[in-house]
Amino acid sequence: MYKILEARNLAGPNYEMIVEAPRVAARCLPGQFIIVKLDESAERIPLTITDYDREKGTIEIVYQPIGESTSKYTELKAGDSFMDFVGPLGRPSDLCESEAPEAIEALKQKKIVFVAGGVGAAPIYPQAKWLHEHGIECDVIIGARNKELVLLEDRMKEVANVYVTTDDGSYGRSGMVTKCLEDLIAEGHSYDHCVCIGPMIMMKFLCLTTKKYGIHTVVSMNPIMVDGTGMCGACRITVGDEVKFACVDGPEFDGHLVDFDLAMKRQTLYKTQEGEAFLAWKEGKTHHGGCGECGGDK
């Protein structure tokens, strides 16, 4: 059992937990995720690792209740436990994968901007923190619908240059994250590497903007995910001419190559049994990632 040490509302509909999981904390890196299961009858839920403490053996997760399972999580308190807490899963962020001196020096030459939409600030924070700990500066744009939904601003300011923008102009700059990025570029900021995490529609339009400016852009994909090992096929996406699975090949991909329209369509279809059956029929042997039962391969 994995004990919950802290549980609280973070901002608006967003919640935070700190969970005792020493083996995950010992091995995880920014960009990776975990899958949790509350009890024997519960479904498995993938959640991004927002922070970790190797000495204390703890993992921090931030989530937004959407369905029945995550809504139940809001009732959990310190002292409660998860039955399963599996991770770290997925590939670490390319930025934070190596601490070799030459890799750090190369990163110091990059002009890096992170763009967070809503709860996307949660997976961006550990990357910005890792860069800060290694002496690398970065800018972070945090976007939200209004002031009440701005996430992790104070903690982000400790590790990065932060620019907040709200859709309704109630706090910080006014407008969407794409406008904020273009405004910063117009003000003289220059970037050659962007990491964007948020709703798929936001990432799609952010990538259209960065492509216009020639900024290499990485996105963190968050499609529906079931097993987290590449076998179920739910998190299948198309990147360039290749089929990828977000849980094992990602979650980060070249945003200029991701077929966002297809990814959003698949996510909608998976909401019904009929849609799921249609995907299985249309995608045939490539529907699954590597279960060994359907002839699919990654």
C-alpha positions as CSV (number, residue, x, y, z in Angstrom):
1,M,0.0,0.0,0.0
2,Y,1.2,3.5,-0.8
3,K,0.3,6.0,1.9
4,I,-1.0,9.5,1.1
5,L,0.9,11.9,3.3
6,E,-0.8,15.1,2.1
7,A,-3.9,15.8,0.1
8,R,-5.4,19.2,-0.6
9,N,-7.2,21.5,-3.1
10,L,-4.6,23.4,-5.1
11,A,-6.4,25.9,-7.2
12,G,-10.0,25.8,-8.6
13,P,-10.7,22.2,-9.7
14,N,-7.1,21.1,-9.3
15,Y,-5.9,18.9,-6.4
16,E,-2.5,17.8,-5.1
17,M,-1.3,14.7,-3.3
18,I,2.0,13.7,-1.9
19,V,2.4,9.9,-1.7
20,E,5.0,7.7,-0.1
21,A,6.5,5.7,-2.9
22,P,10.3,5.4,-2.3
23,R,11.1,3.1,-5.2
24,V,9.4,5.4,-7.7
25,A,11.0,8.4,-6.2
26,A,14.5,6.8,-6.4
27,R,14.2,6.3,-10.2
28,C,11.9,8.9,-11.8
29,L,12.9,11.8,-13.9
30,P,10.9,14.9,-15.1
31,G,8.5,14.0,-17.9
32,Q,7.5,10.6,-16.6
33,F,4.2,9.5,-15.1
34,I,2.7,6.9,-12.8
35,I,-0.5,4.8,-12.9
36,V,-2.5,4.6,-9.7
37,K,-5.2,2.2,-8.6
38,L,-7.2,3.0,-5.4
39,D,-8.5,-0.5,-4.6
40,E,-9.3,-3.9,-6.2
41,S,-12.4,-2.6,-7.9
42,A,-11.0,0.7,-9.1
43,E,-9.8,1.6,-12.6
44,R,-6.1,2.4,-13.3
45,I,-5.5,6.2,-13.7
46,P,-2.3,7.7,-15.3
47,L,-1.0,10.8,-13.6
48,T,2.0,13.0,-14.2
49,I,4.8,13.2,-11.7
50,T,4.8,16.9,-10.6
51,D,7.7,16.6,-8.2
52,Y,9.7,14.0,-6.2
53,D,11.9,13.9,-3.2
54,R,14.5,11.1,-3.4
55,E,15.5,11.5,0.3
56,K,12.0,11.4,1.7
57,G,10.9,8.8,-0.9
58,T,7.8,10.8,-1.9
59,I,6.0,11.6,-5.2
60,E,3.8,14.6,-5.8
61,I,0.9,14.3,-8.2
62,V,-1.5,17.0,-9.4
63,Y,-4.8,16.1,-10.9
64,Q,-8.1,17.4,-12.1
65,P,-11.2,15.3,-11.3
66,I,-13.0,14.4,-14.6
67,G,-14.7,11.0,-14.2
68,E,-15.9,9.0,-11.3
69,S,-12.5,7.6,-10.2
70,T,-10.7,10.9,-10.1
71,S,-13.7,12.6,-8.4
72,K,-13.4,10.0,-5.6
73,Y,-9.7,11.0,-5.2
74,T,-10.9,14.4,-3.9
75,E,-12.3,12.7,-0.8
76,L,-9.0,11.1,0.1
77,K,-7.0,12.5,3.0
78,A,-3.6,12.0,4.7
79,G,-3.4,8.5,6.0
80,D,-5.4,6.9,3.2
81,S,-3.6,4.7,0.7
82,F,-3.4,3.6,-3.0
83,M,-3.4,-0.2,-3.6
84,D,-1.1,0.3,-6.7
85,F,1.3,3.1,-7.5
86,V,3.2,2.0,-10.6
87,G,6.1,3.9,-12.2
88,P,8.0,5.6,-13.3
89,L,6.5,5.0,-16.7
90,G,7.2,6.7,-20.1
91,R,10.3,8.3,-21.3
92,P,12.0,11.2,-19.4
93,S,12.0,14.6,-21.0
94,D,14.9,14.9,-23.5
95,L,16.0,18.1,-21.7
96,C,16.4,16.3,-18.4
97,E,17.7,12.9,-19.5
98,S,21.5,13.4,-19.0
99,E,23.6,15.2,-16.3
100,A,26.8,14.7,-18.4
101,P,28.8,18.0,-18.4
102,E,28.7,18.3,-22.2
103,A,24.9,17.8,-22.2
104,I,24.4,20.5,-19.5
105,E,26.7,22.9,-21.5
106,A,24.7,22.3,-24.6
107,L,21.4,23.1,-22.8
108,K,22.9,26.3,-21.5
109,Q,23.2,27.4,-25.1
110,K,19.5,26.9,-25.8
111,K,16.9,29.5,-25.4
112,I,14.1,27.5,-23.8
113,V,10.4,28.4,-23.3
114,F,7.8,26.2,-21.6
115,V,4.1,26.8,-22.4
116,A,1.6,25.4,-19.9
117,G,-2.2,25.3,-20.5
118,G,-4.2,24.7,-17.3
119,V,-3.1,21.6,-15.5
120,G,-0.2,21.4,-18.0
121,A,1.8,23.5,-15.5
122,A,2.1,20.4,-13.3
123,P,4.3,18.4,-15.7
124,I,6.2,21.5,-16.7
125,Y,7.3,22.4,-13.2
126,P,9.7,19.4,-12.6
127,Q,11.4,20.1,-15.9
128,A,11.9,23.8,-15.1
129,K,13.1,22.9,-11.6
130,W,15.6,20.4,-13.0
131,L,17.0,23.0,-15.4
132,H,17.3,25.5,-12.6
133,E,19.1,23.0,-10.4
134,H,21.6,22.6,-13.2
135,G,22.2,26.3,-13.8
136,I,20.0,26.6,-16.9
137,E,17.6,29.5,-17.4
138,C,14.2,29.2,-19.0
139,D,11.0,31.1,-19.5
140,V,7.6,29.7,-18.6
141,I,4.2,30.9,-19.9
142,I,1.3,29.8,-17.7
143,G,-2.1,30.1,-19.3
144,A,-5.5,29.7,-17.6
145,R,-9.1,30.8,-18.2
146,N,-9.1,33.1,-15.2
147,K,-7.0,34.1,-12.2
148,E,-8.5,31.4,-9.9
149,L,-7.3,28.6,-12.3
150,V,-3.6,29.7,-12.5
151,L,-1.6,26.8,-11.3
152,L,1.8,26.6,-9.4
153,E,2.7,30.2,-10.2
154,D,4.7,30.9,-7.0
155,R,6.7,27.6,-7.2
156,M,7.4,28.2,-10.8
157,K,8.8,31.7,-10.1
158,E,11.4,30.1,-7.9
159,V,12.9,28.2,-10.8
160,A,12.1,30.2,-14.0
161,N,11.1,33.5,-15.5
162,V,7.3,33.3,-15.4
163,Y,4.7,35.0,-17.6
164,V,1.0,34.5,-16.7
165,T,-1.8,35.0,-19.1
166,T,-5.5,34.6,-18.6
167,D,-8.2,34.2,-21.3
168,D,-10.4,36.8,-19.6
169,G,-7.6,39.2,-18.7
170,S,-8.4,38.9,-15.0
171,Y,-4.7,38.3,-14.1
172,G,-1.4,38.8,-15.7
173,R,-1.4,39.3,-19.4
174,S,-4.6,39.1,-21.5
175,G,-5.3,36.4,-24.0
176,M,-4.3,32.8,-24.9
177,V,-0.8,31.3,-24.6
178,T,-0.3,31.7,-28.4
179,K,-0.8,35.4,-28.1
180,C,1.5,35.6,-25.1
181,L,4.3,33.8,-26.9
182,E,4.0,36.1,-29.9
183,D,3.9,39.1,-27.7
184,L,7.2,38.0,-26.0
185,I,8.8,37.4,-29.3
186,A,7.7,40.9,-30.5
187,E,9.2,42.3,-27.2
188,G,12.6,40.9,-28.2
189,H,12.6,37.4,-26.6
190,S,14.0,34.7,-28.9
191,Y,13.6,31.0,-28.5
192,D,14.9,27.9,-30.3
193,H,13.3,25.2,-28.1
194,C,9.7,25.1,-26.8
195,V,8.0,22.5,-24.6
196,C,4.2,22.8,-24.7
197,I,1.8,20.8,-22.4
198,G,-1.9,21.3,-22.1
199,P,-5.2,20.4,-23.8
200,M,-4.6,18.9,-27.3
201,I,-6.4,21.8,-29.1
202,M,-4.1,24.3,-27.3
203,M,-1.0,22.3,-28.2
204,K,-2.1,22.1,-31.9
205,F,-2.4,25.9,-32.2
206,L,0.7,26.6,-30.2
207,C,2.6,24.3,-32.6
208,L,1.2,26.2,-35.6
209,T,2.6,29.3,-34.0
210,T,6.0,28.0,-33.2
211,K,6.3,26.5,-36.7
212,K,5.8,29.9,-38.1
213,Y,8.8,31.2,-36.1
214,G,11.0,28.1,-36.7
215,I,11.0,27.1,-33.0
216,H,11.6,23.4,-32.4
217,T,8.6,22.3,-30.3
218,V,8.0,19.3,-28.1
219,V,4.5,18.4,-26.8
220,S,3.5,16.0,-24.1
221,M,0.6,13.9,-25.3
222,N,-2.2,12.8,-22.9
223,P,-4.5,10.5,-24.8
224,I,-6.6,7.9,-23.1
225,M,-4.3,5.3,-21.5
226,V,-5.2,1.9,-20.0
227,D,-2.2,-0.3,-19.2
228,G,0.7,2.0,-19.6
229,T,2.9,-0.6,-21.3
230,G,2.0,-0.2,-25.0
231,M,-0.3,-3.2,-25.1
232,C,-3.8,-1.8,-25.1
233,G,-3.4,0.6,-28.0
234,A,-5.6,3.3,-26.5
235,C,-2.8,5.9,-26.5
236,R,-1.9,5.3,-30.2
237,I,-1.0,8.5,-32.1
238,T,0.5,9.3,-35.5
239,V,3.8,11.2,-35.5
240,G,5.0,11.9,-39.1
241,D,4.5,8.7,-40.9
242,E,4.9,6.5,-37.9
243,V,2.5,5.0,-35.4
244,K,3.6,5.7,-31.8
245,F,2.2,4.9,-28.4
246,A,2.3,7.7,-25.8
247,C,2.8,5.4,-22.8
248,V,6.1,3.8,-24.1
249,D,7.3,6.0,-26.9
250,G,6.4,9.3,-25.2
251,P,4.7,11.0,-23.7
252,E,6.8,13.7,-25.4
253,F,7.0,14.0,-29.2
254,D,7.9,16.5,-31.9
255,G,4.9,18.7,-32.0
256,H,5.3,19.7,-35.6
257,L,4.9,16.0,-36.6
258,V,2.0,15.0,-34.4
259,D,-1.4,14.5,-36.1
260,F,-3.5,16.4,-33.6
261,D,-6.7,16.1,-35.5
262,L,-6.5,12.3,-35.5
263,A,-5.5,12.2,-31.9
264,M,-8.5,14.3,-30.9
265,K,-10.8,12.2,-33.0
266,R,-9.5,9.0,-31.4
267,Q,-10.0,10.4,-27.9
268,T,-13.6,11.3,-28.7
269,L,-14.3,7.8,-30.2
270,Y,-12.9,6.0,-27.2
271,K,-15.7,7.5,-25.1
272,T,-18.2,5.0,-26.5
273,Q,-18.0,1.2,-27.0
274,E,-19.1,1.6,-30.6
275,G,-16.3,4.1,-31.3
276,E,-13.8,1.8,-29.6
277,A,-14.9,-1.2,-31.8
278,F,-14.7,1.0,-34.9
279,L,-11.1,1.9,-34.1
280,A,-10.2,-1.7,-33.6
281,W,-11.7,-2.6,-37.0
282,K,-10.2,0.4,-38.9
283,E,-6.6,0.1,-37.4
284,G,-6.5,-3.7,-37.6
285,K,-3.2,-5.3,-36.6
286,T,-1.7,-1.9,-35.6
287,H,-4.5,-1.1,-33.1
288,H,-2.5,-2.6,-30.2
289,G,1.0,-1.9,-29.3
290,G,2.6,-5.2,-28.5
291,C,0.4,-7.6,-26.6
292,G,1.4,-10.6,-28.8
293,E,-2.2,-11.6,-29.2
294,C,-3.3,-9.5,-32.3
295,G,-0.2,-9.5,-34.4
296,G,0.4,-5.8,-33.7
297,D,3.9,-4.4,-33.3
298,K,5.2,-1.2,-32.1
